[in-house]
Amino acid sequence: MQLEELRSEGGPVHRRWLSAVAVISALALWAVVPAWASPNERIAVFVVGATPEDHDLAEELGEVIIGQVARAQDAEIAGADELRARMAITGEAEAAACLANRRCLARAGASLGVHRAVSGTVGHAGDRLMLSLEWINLEGATPPRRVVRTVEGGLAEIARASQRAVDALFQTLPADAGGLTIQAPARSRIFVDEVPVGAPPVTLGDVHRGRHAVLIAAEARVPWRGAVDVSPGAVRELRVDEAQMPLRKRWASPTFWSGCGLTAAALGTGIVFGVLSTGEPSGQTRGEIQRSLLEQDRQAGIATAALLTAATAAAITVFMGVHYRDHIWNSGN
């Protein structure tokens, strides 16, 4: 009876200890399991061609970039094929337009269940290949980071450049870095410190503090040149509209080159007639010598008029070259 009483008294205590141990074990397991059992973060990687002709290049380069992102972030990857399927995108131009539109990209991310994405465009720029990559927080918490690479060569060269570009995207930002957002007219190209950063709107999230030169160029328009100051931890916004990039004056270039031609012709004429006017008069008789002197006077007059014309044309041409430089040379295009 006494043994039974002890058991009856100790039983509940023992069960309470077992319950406590079970609860503690469950909590510990709940805390530990996500570290090894939960799936890795899912990151979207979208790489498209700048033109339909660049589709195959984008497909091959996309595989390289996906592999590099997966290694760098230890993440599960959602690719461009999933983007096209979820957003019912059929063409390369439509895919590129979606990547350039933050709202479309955010909808794609929500559909794929991702919060961060690497988006990129690859294409031909003359005889070079150009790759632009962005590391984007689709929830807009931080400004995106952009890396642009331009290389000579083929797939092997741009593939190596893309791997370095991905590594650069994930580098720890320096303490003195800030952001820069640039809005400009459609179909223009933007350069920061002489480096092409793409078409507007452009958002850079890793710009070092200090002053940076900006060039915005568009076909048939005068380029916009300026400088912006970037502060650490802040995003500087620059807006340039069409009024600040007027259409080029079509008459400026032919006028300038006509002035160059007139200057050269007048200068040559002045030199030739100037030399002729300084020779010794010819003739055997007084009348012949007198006629020779009159001819030299006429040649000297032509030389003087030609040299004055050359000086005037040169002054106008220099003025045109200085004040209408962008209209003449179409700088930046």
Summary of the structure (lengths in Angstrom):
residues: 333
radius of gyration: 36.4
end to end distance: 103.2
largest distance: 168.3
contacts: 987
relative contact order: 0.08
helix: 52%
strand: 26%
